[in-house]
């Protein structure tokens, strides 16, 4: 029996697992899966998703491509025929509509190397727009980090959860979304106070010492009022502000009008409670603030994240154990996508119009500088909008399901119908998106792939194949190379043919940048404890767990962190007489993941998950509407769509709130085409709605 250590490719923690494989070559099987005991992230623990990775060997997956014929039917094709057909159609689309008449959308489920190769083929060679579905979860944090810190560089190590005596979670629900983080909070040896700021009394809020159930989309006002109170009381670190930050005096003036009385009207949180939170922060010796999608997915999300950063900076809670303004990523390789996908910035970070950076990347890739992409990609929402405007006629999506997951998802259904070429590359051919495709390219799951992933705390880890591919199976890199070859790009991809080869190219691209990984050995990652960046060539004696900014030096030109702020925006679509309630969204259970295409394979998860779409309302709203548990309700959104759900009664909601899990296609039918001004991340967490009962304990 062989033991193979690899990385779970679900959530952003990137837990490592030991797979025990038995059987002769060609007949291998996974005998058991154990969490890796020595891996610093999960240390012998794992959630049900990771422990069930062996379930993703399904009859739902065809080993051969499918191409839709003139009669609208999908027919099986050989790989060679599919590569030639796809390449020919891409060239036809670009010939007819211009280079940007074709686009692609990737995902944080791909390896660093696969995303880099897609970026090379798409952005460099084809000159197309390629965005990632990390736009749906982490674009806000990226923008906030770049503007405040000078680089997309989250400061923390997960160990900071265990060094913190005051943990503040803002728009984060790790009990469900990041159970390993919750374990580290729950079993922390450091006595601590846990504070949750969230409109919903979530599973995590129910386990907190204090819950601040503020009104929806009032986060920024709440944080500015908290900052103003800390400043007025003198509960700030003036020495740290003076030495390591800039823009504080302007920030101080800007938040002066956010009095506790004013904030109480907007947020629903009394001045007394706000003062209590400020006093808790003052008393804390190591205060850490953590945020995720509840902050990121809003129409003024970047400024909200930067308000969290401002509170950490002004109180000196940066760069020390147990401190930080810390964004928790959504998907496993979102960090790899952010730094090495060649989409919003050049490989390894930096701007497309920076001559010095362009020269460095061209040398690293051993290519002419003229080959490199000339500008950042247009964002996800612009790709969808351009399809519906007739400007983009071909789209290639890889390992994501936007027909289900895109905000106001009926707009993506329309987009798919408007396309002349819709390529879907995925594990399963029966996803909501794949069923609309004109070309379906099946790929193997992560347990049959090789590459590298970067988790939420900047840790690189090895994805290594547990089982070999069989028969006609291909991985994502092989499919990318096959299409690249059919496009006539043999020379351009000659250095990109293996995961190790691509990784070494990206290493060289990172040289001298904040995310420098030139000291990481690709082969050495296998079976290791992973490596946090930065890890420059020649680095020695690096600790397993390292935080940034311990020296107070940031990546801005001045070396100082910036206070960045602006007045809160008016809600672009407020509640109204017709839509008096608001829809909030989030994860349902630990076992469910995104659109459930993978977790549906896990019998335990399927058994405990509700099969049909459901939405939760408060006991007060249920009584007002005459709704009982399991009655069918119809939710109508201000976006013009409506959908039906089974009703759940939840005392953790106020009477104006409706909560629906993201795992059902009905949920994002109701969300809005509203985006943050800076990150272009969708505002998934708020939509004005109305609710009506349509049946008693009936069927949807």
Buried (B, 14 or more C-beta within 10 A) or exposed (E): EEEBBBBBBBBBBBBBBBBBBEEEEEEBEBEEBBBBEEBBBBBEBBBBBBBBBBBBBEEBBBBBBBBBEEEEEBEEBEBEBBBBBBBEBBBBBBEEBBEBBBBBBBBBBBBBBBBBBBBBBBBBBBBBBBBBBBBBBBBBBBBBBBBBBBBBBBBBBBBBBBBBBBBBBBBBBBBBBBBBBBBBBEEBEBEBBBBBBBBBBBBBBEBBEBBBBBBBBBBBBBBBBBBBBBBBEEBBBEEBBEEBBBBBEEBBEBBEEBBBEBBBEBBBBEBEBBBEBBBBBBEBEBBBBBBBBBBBBBBBBBBBBBBBBBBBBBBBBBBBBBBBBBBBBBBBBBBBBBBBBBBBBBBBBBBBEEEEBBEBBBEBBEBEEEEBBEEBBBBBBBBBBBBBEEBBBBBBBBBBBBBBBBBBBBBBBEBBEBBBBBBBBBBBBEBBBBEBBBBBBBBBBBBBBBBBBBBBBBBBBBBBBBBEBEEEBBBBBBBBBBBBBBBEBEEBBEBBBBBBBBBBBBBBBBBEBBBBBBBBEBEEBBBBBBBBBBBBEEEEEEEBBBBBBEEBBBBBEEEBBBBBBEBBEEBEBEBEEEBEBBBBBBBBBBBBBBBBBBBBBBEEBBEEBBEEBBBBBBEBBBEEBEBEEBBBBBBBBBBEBBBBBBBBBBEBBBBBBBBBBBBBBBBBBBBBBBBBEBBBBBBBBBBBBBBEBEBEEEEB
